[in-house]
Amino acid sequence: MPELCLGRVADNKKLTETVRALTVEAEAIARRAAPGQFVHIRCGAENLLRRPISICDVSGGAVTLVVEARGAGTDWLARREPEDVLDILGPLGNGFDTGGRRILLVGGGIGVPPLLYAAKKAAGVKRAILGFQTEHRILLEEEFKNACDEVFITTDDGSAGEQGHVTAPLKRLLDRGAADAVLACGPRPMLRAVYELASQYGVPCQVSMEERMGCGIGACLVCACQTRENGQLHMRHVCKDGPVFRGEAVVW
């Protein structure tokens, strides 16, 4: 069962103009968190629904949460300061299987942070491909370099790393036989492209789906996702049955 606890903000670090990394002391959650899981946070009295935030990292009794200010709730959360207290439910959902000797982690934009804890927990050779719109939106590059054997950066405009999409370096690595597992998180079109490419090489792919959430525990229908299992179509909840799914199970 998830924990409902009060977490104290220990640090708020600016990553980009719109993205902050919050370090939150929440020992009950940190103790049980797995890569790919998330927490649900109450974002002030004026915002009725909690906001789902992926767990980026765990250190001791603290979790790191990377927040992009997109609306009223996430803007409120991004402005929290040290000593502020957060009402947190978690850890929630099913995370990544980090087993495998050679793992490729593929992230896009704000989908990059959840992969960092997966990189740190995986025991094999780890390579990360991180895609962003532009140089000024790059997140956690040094952290991934410290956790992985190789890191590849792509940007849409070519301002840093390789110009283009994450699929280009992914294909080169798959051509080399450099992976027996792919873990991906990012926009749905990227996830589909990554899964389809990995499947061409017979490499299992896990995808972390992003959907709007209401309750975070599967009681509402906001985050419904269609899957195919044993030839049958099913409606699953990203919050409870995911957010991580086998790529072949998702009805794209």
Contacts in CASP RR format, 6 or more apart in sequence:
PFRMAT RR
TARGET T0000
AUTHOR 0000-0000-0000
METHOD contacts of the structure
MODEL  1
MPELCLGRVADNKKLTETVRALTVEAEAIARRAAPGQFVHIRCGAENLLR
RPISICDVSGGAVTLVVEARGAGTDWLARREPEDVLDILGPLGNGFDTGG
RRILLVGGGIGVPPLLYAAKKAAGVKRAILGFQTEHRILLEEEFKNACDE
VFITTDDGSAGEQGHVTAPLKRLLDRGAADAVLACGPRPMLRAVYELASQ
YGVPCQVSMEERMGCGIGACLVCACQTRENGQLHMRHVCKDGPVFRGEAV
VW
2 89 0 8 1.000
2 90 0 8 1.000
2 91 0 8 1.000
2 92 0 8 1.000
2 217 0 8 1.000
3 26 0 8 1.000
3 28 0 8 1.000
3 29 0 8 1.000
3 32 0 8 1.000
3 88 0 8 1.000
3 89 0 8 1.000
3 90 0 8 1.000
3 91 0 8 1.000
4 87 0 8 1.000
4 88 0 8 1.000
4 89 0 8 1.000
4 90 0 8 1.000
5 26 0 8 1.000
5 28 0 8 1.000
5 29 0 8 1.000
5 88 0 8 1.000
6 85 0 8 1.000
6 86 0 8 1.000
6 87 0 8 1.000
6 88 0 8 1.000
7 24 0 8 1.000
7 25 0 8 1.000
7 26 0 8 1.000
7 85 0 8 1.000
7 86 0 8 1.000
7 88 0 8 1.000
8 24 0 8 1.000
8 25 0 8 1.000
8 26 0 8 1.000
8 83 0 8 1.000
8 84 0 8 1.000
8 85 0 8 1.000
8 86 0 8 1.000
9 22 0 8 1.000
9 23 0 8 1.000
9 24 0 8 1.000
9 25 0 8 1.000
9 80 0 8 1.000
9 81 0 8 1.000
9 82 0 8 1.000
9 83 0 8 1.000
9 84 0 8 1.000
9 85 0 8 1.000
9 86 0 8 1.000
10 23 0 8 1.000
10 24 0 8 1.000
10 25 0 8 1.000
10 62 0 8 1.000
10 82 0 8 1.000
11 21 0 8 1.000
11 22 0 8 1.000
11 23 0 8 1.000
11 82 0 8 1.000
12 20 0 8 1.000
12 21 0 8 1.000
12 22 0 8 1.000
12 23 0 8 1.000
12 78 0 8 1.000
12 80 0 8 1.000
12 81 0 8 1.000
12 82 0 8 1.000
13 20 0 8 1.000
13 21 0 8 1.000
13 22 0 8 1.000
13 23 0 8 1.000
14 20 0 8 1.000
15 21 0 8 1.000
15 66 0 8 1.000
15 139 0 8 1.000
15 140 0 8 1.000
16 136 0 8 1.000
16 137 0 8 1.000
16 138 0 8 1.000
16 139 0 8 1.000
17 136 0 8 1.000
18 68 0 8 1.000
18 69 0 8 1.000
18 70 0 8 1.000
18 78 0 8 1.000
19 66 0 8 1.000
19 67 0 8 1.000
19 68 0 8 1.000
19 69 0 8 1.000
19 78 0 8 1.000
19 110 0 8 1.000
19 137 0 8 1.000
19 139 0 8 1.000
20 66 0 8 1.000
20 67 0 8 1.000
20 69 0 8 1.000
20 78 0 8 1.000
21 56 0 8 1.000
21 64 0 8 1.000
21 65 0 8 1.000
21 66 0 8 1.000
21 67 0 8 1.000
21 113 0 8 1.000
22 64 0 8 1.000
22 65 0 8 1.000
22 66 0 8 1.000
22 67 0 8 1.000
22 77 0 8 1.000
22 78 0 8 1.000
22 80 0 8 1.000
23 59 0 8 1.000
23 62 0 8 1.000
23 63 0 8 1.000
23 64 0 8 1.000
24 62 0 8 1.000
24 63 0 8 1.000
24 64 0 8 1.000
24 65 0 8 1.000
24 86 0 8 1.000
24 88 0 8 1.000
25 61 0 8 1.000
25 62 0 8 1.000
26 39 0 8 1.000
26 61 0 8 1.000
26 62 0 8 1.000
26 63 0 8 1.000
26 88 0 8 1.000
27 60 0 8 1.000
27 61 0 8 1.000
27 62 0 8 1.000
29 39 0 8 1.000
29 63 0 8 1.000
29 88 0 8 1.000
29 90 0 8 1.000
29 91 0 8 1.000
30 58 0 8 1.000
30 59 0 8 1.000
30 60 0 8 1.000
30 61 0 8 1.000
30 62 0 8 1.000
30 63 0 8 1.000
31 61 0 8 1.000
32 91 0 8 1.000
33 55 0 8 1.000
33 58 0 8 1.000
33 63 0 8 1.000
33 91 0 8 1.000
33 117 0 8 1.000
34 91 0 8 1.000
34 95 0 8 1.000
34 96 0 8 1.000
34 121 0 8 1.000
35 55 0 8 1.000
35 95 0 8 1.000
35 96 0 8 1.000
35 98 0 8 1.000
35 114 0 8 1.000
35 115 0 8 1.000
35 117 0 8 1.000
35 118 0 8 1.000
35 120 0 8 1.000
35 121 0 8 1.000
36 54 0 8 1.000
36 55 0 8 1.000
36 95 0 8 1.000
36 96 0 8 1.000
36 114 0 8 1.000
36 117 0 8 1.000
36 118 0 8 1.000
36 185 0 8 1.000
36 208 0 8 1.000
36 243 0 8 1.000
36 244 0 8 1.000
37 54 0 8 1.000
37 55 0 8 1.000
37 90 0 8 1.000
37 91 0 8 1.000
37 92 0 8 1.000
37 93 0 8 1.000
37 94 0 8 1.000
37 95 0 8 1.000
38 52 0 8 1.000
38 53 0 8 1.000
38 54 0 8 1.000
38 55 0 8 1.000
38 90 0 8 1.000
38 91 0 8 1.000
38 92 0 8 1.000
38 93 0 8 1.000
38 114 0 8 1.000
38 243 0 8 1.000
39 52 0 8 1.000
39 53 0 8 1.000
39 55 0 8 1.000
39 63 0 8 1.000
39 65 0 8 1.000
39 88 0 8 1.000
39 89 0 8 1.000
39 90 0 8 1.000
39 91 0 8 1.000
39 92 0 8 1.000
40 50 0 8 1.000
40 51 0 8 1.000
40 52 0 8 1.000
40 53 0 8 1.000
40 88 0 8 1.000
40 89 0 8 1.000
40 90 0 8 1.000
40 92 0 8 1.000
40 213 0 8 1.000
40 216 0 8 1.000
41 50 0 8 1.000
41 51 0 8 1.000
41 53 0 8 1.000
41 65 0 8 1.000
41 77 0 8 1.000
41 86 0 8 1.000
41 87 0 8 1.000
41 88 0 8 1.000
41 89 0 8 1.000
42 50 0 8 1.000
42 86 0 8 1.000
42 87 0 8 1.000
42 88 0 8 1.000
43 50 0 8 1.000
43 51 0 8 1.000
43 72 0 8 1.000
43 73 0 8 1.000
43 74 0 8 1.000
43 76 0 8 1.000
43 77 0 8 1.000
44 73 0 8 1.000
44 76 0 8 1.000
46 72 0 8 1.000
46 76 0 8 1.000
47 72 0 8 1.000
47 73 0 8 1.000
47 76 0 8 1.000
49 214 0 8 1.000
50 89 0 8 1.000
50 214 0 8 1.000
50 216 0 8 1.000
51 73 0 8 1.000
51 74 0 8 1.000
51 77 0 8 1.000
52 92 0 8 1.000
52 213 0 8 1.000
52 216 0 8 1.000
52 239 0 8 1.000
53 65 0 8 1.000
53 66 0 8 1.000
53 67 0 8 1.000
53 77 0 8 1.000
54 65 0 8 1.000
54 66 0 8 1.000
54 111 0 8 1.000
54 113 0 8 1.000
54 114 0 8 1.000
54 185 0 8 1.000
54 208 0 8 1.000
54 243 0 8 1.000
55 63 0 8 1.000
55 64 0 8 1.000
55 65 0 8 1.000
55 91 0 8 1.000
55 114 0 8 1.000
55 117 0 8 1.000
56 63 0 8 1.000
56 64 0 8 1.000
56 65 0 8 1.000
56 66 0 8 1.000
56 113 0 8 1.000
56 114 0 8 1.000
56 116 0 8 1.000
56 117 0 8 1.000
56 140 0 8 1.000
57 63 0 8 1.000
57 64 0 8 1.000
57 116 0 8 1.000
57 117 0 8 1.000
57 120 0 8 1.000
57 143 0 8 1.000
58 64 0 8 1.000
58 117 0 8 1.000
64 113 0 8 1.000
66 110 0 8 1.000
66 113 0 8 1.000
66 139 0 8 1.000
66 140 0 8 1.000
67 74 0 8 1.000
67 77 0 8 1.000
67 78 0 8 1.000
68 74 0 8 1.000
68 78 0 8 1.000
68 110 0 8 1.000
69 75 0 8 1.000
69 77 0 8 1.000
69 78 0 8 1.000
69 79 0 8 1.000
77 86 0 8 1.000
80 86 0 8 1.000
89 216 0 8 1.000
89 217 0 8 1.000
92 216 0 8 1.000
92 217 0 8 1.000
92 239 0 8 1.000
92 240 0 8 1.000
93 239 0 8 1.000
93 240 0 8 1.000
93 241 0 8 1.000
93 242 0 8 1.000
93 243 0 8 1.000
94 241 0 8 1.000
94 242 0 8 1.000
94 243 0 8 1.000
94 244 0 8 1.000
95 208 0 8 1.000
95 242 0 8 1.000
95 243 0 8 1.000
95 244 0 8 1.000
96 118 0 8 1.000
96 183 0 8 1.000
96 206 0 8 1.000
96 208 0 8 1.000
96 244 0 8 1.000
97 181 0 8 1.000
97 206 0 8 1.000
98 118 0 8 1.000
98 121 0 8 1.000
98 122 0 8 1.000
98 123 0 8 1.000
98 183 0 8 1.000
99 122 0 8 1.000
99 123 0 8 1.000
99 124 0 8 1.000
99 181 0 8 1.000
100 122 0 8 1.000
100 123 0 8 1.000
100 124 0 8 1.000
100 180 0 8 1.000
100 181 0 8 1.000
101 124 0 8 1.000
101 125 0 8 1.000
101 180 0 8 1.000
102 124 0 8 1.000
102 125 0 8 1.000
102 127 0 8 1.000
102 177 0 8 1.000
102 178 0 8 1.000
102 179 0 8 1.000
102 180 0 8 1.000
102 181 0 8 1.000
103 118 0 8 1.000
103 119 0 8 1.000
103 122 0 8 1.000
103 124 0 8 1.000
103 125 0 8 1.000
103 126 0 8 1.000
103 127 0 8 1.000
103 179 0 8 1.000
103 180 0 8 1.000
103 181 0 8 1.000
103 182 0 8 1.000
103 183 0 8 1.000
104 127 0 8 1.000
104 128 0 8 1.000
104 129 0 8 1.000
104 170 0 8 1.000
104 173 0 8 1.000
104 174 0 8 1.000
104 178 0 8 1.000
104 179 0 8 1.000
104 181 0 8 1.000
104 182 0 8 1.000
104 183 0 8 1.000
104 203 0 8 1.000
105 115 0 8 1.000
105 118 0 8 1.000
105 119 0 8 1.000
105 126 0 8 1.000
105 127 0 8 1.000
105 128 0 8 1.000
105 129 0 8 1.000
105 144 0 8 1.000
105 148 0 8 1.000
105 182 0 8 1.000
105 183 0 8 1.000
105 184 0 8 1.000
106 115 0 8 1.000
106 128 0 8 1.000
106 129 0 8 1.000
106 166 0 8 1.000
106 170 0 8 1.000
106 182 0 8 1.000
106 183 0 8 1.000
106 184 0 8 1.000
106 185 0 8 1.000
106 190 0 8 1.000
106 194 0 8 1.000
107 115 0 8 1.000
107 128 0 8 1.000
107 129 0 8 1.000
107 130 0 8 1.000
107 131 0 8 1.000
107 166 0 8 1.000
107 184 0 8 1.000
107 185 0 8 1.000
107 186 0 8 1.000
107 190 0 8 1.000
108 130 0 8 1.000
108 131 0 8 1.000
108 132 0 8 1.000
108 166 0 8 1.000
108 185 0 8 1.000
108 186 0 8 1.000
108 187 0 8 1.000
108 190 0 8 1.000
109 130 0 8 1.000
109 131 0 8 1.000
109 132 0 8 1.000
109 133 0 8 1.000
109 137 0 8 1.000
109 139 0 8 1.000
109 186 0 8 1.000
109 187 0 8 1.000
110 139 0 8 1.000
110 186 0 8 1.000
111 185 0 8 1.000
111 186 0 8 1.000
111 208 0 8 1.000
111 210 0 8 1.000
112 130 0 8 1.000
112 131 0 8 1.000
112 132 0 8 1.000
112 139 0 8 1.000
112 140 0 8 1.000
112 144 0 8 1.000
112 185 0 8 1.000
112 186 0 8 1.000
113 139 0 8 1.000
113 140 0 8 1.000
114 185 0 8 1.000
114 208 0 8 1.000
115 128 0 8 1.000
115 144 0 8 1.000
115 183 0 8 1.000
115 185 0 8 1.000
116 140 0 8 1.000
116 143 0 8 1.000
116 144 0 8 1.000
116 147 0 8 1.000
118 183 0 8 1.000
119 126 0 8 1.000
119 128 0 8 1.000
119 144 0 8 1.000
119 147 0 8 1.000
119 148 0 8 1.000
120 147 0 8 1.000
125 149 0 8 1.000
126 147 0 8 1.000
126 148 0 8 1.000
126 149 0 8 1.000
127 148 0 8 1.000
127 149 0 8 1.000
127 150 0 8 1.000
127 151 0 8 1.000
127 152 0 8 1.000
127 173 0 8 1.000
127 178 0 8 1.000
127 179 0 8 1.000
128 144 0 8 1.000
128 147 0 8 1.000
128 148 0 8 1.000
128 150 0 8 1.000
128 151 0 8 1.000
128 152 0 8 1.000
129 151 0 8 1.000
129 152 0 8 1.000
129 154 0 8 1.000
129 166 0 8 1.000
129 169 0 8 1.000
129 170 0 8 1.000
129 173 0 8 1.000
130 138 0 8 1.000
130 139 0 8 1.000
130 140 0 8 1.000
130 141 0 8 1.000
130 144 0 8 1.000
130 151 0 8 1.000
130 152 0 8 1.000
130 153 0 8 1.000
130 154 0 8 1.000
130 166 0 8 1.000
131 153 0 8 1.000
131 154 0 8 1.000
131 155 0 8 1.000
131 165 0 8 1.000
131 166 0 8 1.000
132 138 0 8 1.000
132 139 0 8 1.000
132 153 0 8 1.000
132 154 0 8 1.000
132 155 0 8 1.000
132 156 0 8 1.000
132 160 0 8 1.000
133 155 0 8 1.000
133 156 0 8 1.000
133 157 0 8 1.000
134 155 0 8 1.000
134 156 0 8 1.000
134 157 0 8 1.000
134 158 0 8 1.000
134 159 0 8 1.000
134 160 0 8 1.000
135 155 0 8 1.000
135 157 0 8 1.000
135 158 0 8 1.000
135 159 0 8 1.000
135 160 0 8 1.000
136 159 0 8 1.000
138 153 0 8 1.000
138 155 0 8 1.000
138 160 0 8 1.000
141 151 0 8 1.000
141 153 0 8 1.000
144 151 0 8 1.000
145 151 0 8 1.000
152 161 0 8 1.000
152 162 0 8 1.000
152 169 0 8 1.000
153 160 0 8 1.000
153 161 0 8 1.000
153 162 0 8 1.000
154 161 0 8 1.000
154 162 0 8 1.000
154 163 0 8 1.000
154 164 0 8 1.000
154 165 0 8 1.000
154 166 0 8 1.000
154 168 0 8 1.000
154 169 0 8 1.000
155 161 0 8 1.000
155 162 0 8 1.000
155 163 0 8 1.000
155 164 0 8 1.000
156 163 0 8 1.000
156 164 0 8 1.000
156 165 0 8 1.000
157 163 0 8 1.000
158 164 0 8 1.000
162 168 0 8 1.000
162 169 0 8 1.000
165 190 0 8 1.000
165 193 0 8 1.000
166 190 0 8 1.000
166 194 0 8 1.000
167 193 0 8 1.000
167 194 0 8 1.000
167 197 0 8 1.000
170 182 0 8 1.000
170 194 0 8 1.000
170 197 0 8 1.000
170 198 0 8 1.000
171 197 0 8 1.000
173 179 0 8 1.000
174 197 0 8 1.000
174 198 0 8 1.000
174 200 0 8 1.000
174 201 0 8 1.000
174 203 0 8 1.000
177 201 0 8 1.000
179 198 0 8 1.000
179 203 0 8 1.000
180 203 0 8 1.000
180 204 0 8 1.000
181 203 0 8 1.000
181 204 0 8 1.000
181 205 0 8 1.000
181 206 0 8 1.000
182 194 0 8 1.000
182 195 0 8 1.000
182 198 0 8 1.000
182 203 0 8 1.000
182 204 0 8 1.000
182 205 0 8 1.000
182 206 0 8 1.000
183 205 0 8 1.000
183 206 0 8 1.000
183 208 0 8 1.000
184 190 0 8 1.000
184 191 0 8 1.000
184 194 0 8 1.000
184 195 0 8 1.000
184 205 0 8 1.000
184 206 0 8 1.000
184 207 0 8 1.000
184 208 0 8 1.000
185 191 0 8 1.000
185 207 0 8 1.000
185 208 0 8 1.000
185 210 0 8 1.000
186 208 0 8 1.000
186 210 0 8 1.000
187 210 0 8 1.000
188 209 0 8 1.000
188 210 0 8 1.000
191 207 0 8 1.000
191 208 0 8 1.000
191 209 0 8 1.000
191 247 0 8 1.000
191 250 0 8 1.000
192 252 0 8 1.000
194 205 0 8 1.000
194 207 0 8 1.000
195 205 0 8 1.000
195 207 0 8 1.000
195 247 0 8 1.000
195 248 0 8 1.000
195 250 0 8 1.000
195 252 0 8 1.000
198 204 0 8 1.000
198 205 0 8 1.000
199 205 0 8 1.000
199 247 0 8 1.000
199 248 0 8 1.000
204 246 0 8 1.000
205 246 0 8 1.000
205 247 0 8 1.000
205 248 0 8 1.000
206 244 0 8 1.000
206 245 0 8 1.000
206 246 0 8 1.000
206 247 0 8 1.000
207 244 0 8 1.000
207 245 0 8 1.000
207 246 0 8 1.000
207 247 0 8 1.000
207 250 0 8 1.000
208 242 0 8 1.000
208 243 0 8 1.000
208 244 0 8 1.000
209 225 0 8 1.000
209 238 0 8 1.000
209 242 0 8 1.000
209 243 0 8 1.000
209 244 0 8 1.000
209 245 0 8 1.000
209 250 0 8 1.000
210 238 0 8 1.000
210 243 0 8 1.000
211 222 0 8 1.000
211 223 0 8 1.000
211 224 0 8 1.000
211 225 0 8 1.000
211 238 0 8 1.000
211 239 0 8 1.000
211 243 0 8 1.000
212 222 0 8 1.000
212 223 0 8 1.000
213 222 0 8 1.000
213 223 0 8 1.000
213 238 0 8 1.000
213 239 0 8 1.000
214 220 0 8 1.000
214 222 0 8 1.000
214 223 0 8 1.000
214 239 0 8 1.000
215 222 0 8 1.000
215 239 0 8 1.000
216 223 0 8 1.000
216 239 0 8 1.000
216 240 0 8 1.000
217 239 0 8 1.000
217 240 0 8 1.000
218 237 0 8 1.000
218 239 0 8 1.000
218 240 0 8 1.000
221 237 0 8 1.000
223 237 0 8 1.000
223 238 0 8 1.000
223 239 0 8 1.000
224 235 0 8 1.000
224 236 0 8 1.000
224 237 0 8 1.000
224 238 0 8 1.000
225 235 0 8 1.000
225 236 0 8 1.000
225 237 0 8 1.000
225 238 0 8 1.000
225 241 0 8 1.000
225 242 0 8 1.000
225 245 0 8 1.000
225 250 0 8 1.000
226 233 0 8 1.000
226 234 0 8 1.000
226 235 0 8 1.000
226 236 0 8 1.000
226 250 0 8 1.000
226 251 0 8 1.000
227 233 0 8 1.000
227 234 0 8 1.000
227 235 0 8 1.000
227 236 0 8 1.000
227 241 0 8 1.000
227 245 0 8 1.000
227 249 0 8 1.000
227 250 0 8 1.000
227 251 0 8 1.000
228 234 0 8 1.000
228 249 0 8 1.000
228 250 0 8 1.000
228 251 0 8 1.000
229 249 0 8 1.000
233 251 0 8 1.000
236 242 0 8 1.000
236 245 0 8 1.000
END
